[in-house]
């Protein structure tokens, strides 16, 4: 069951030295790629806001990161596969009321 699908955006710090009002494919390709590995995606906004790194992630996640941080989101200048979150469960649980309720709650939270 599909819960959620989203397009990618690229996030850069507001005072980024090379990216200002828009992001072209040439600009994106000129940036360093895989410059740092983090233990969690939740650490990314702090790193991106204090550096000249960029981060590509689903639009919905970026929306949460941009709030309250000095980050600017840009439309991804490339076409990649859409991010998709799927809910998997055993077919034997399809008709049980409790499981149906849990699936509905999960899909509502992901929307």
PyMOL commands that set and color helices and strands:
alter all, ss='L'
color gray80, all
select helices_A, chain A and resi 25-30+41-49+59-66+91-93+97-110
alter helices_A, ss='H'
color red, helices_A
select strands_A, chain A and resi 2-6+8-13+54-58+71-75+83-86
alter strands_A, ss='S'
color yellow, strands_A
deselect
rebuild
show_as cartoon
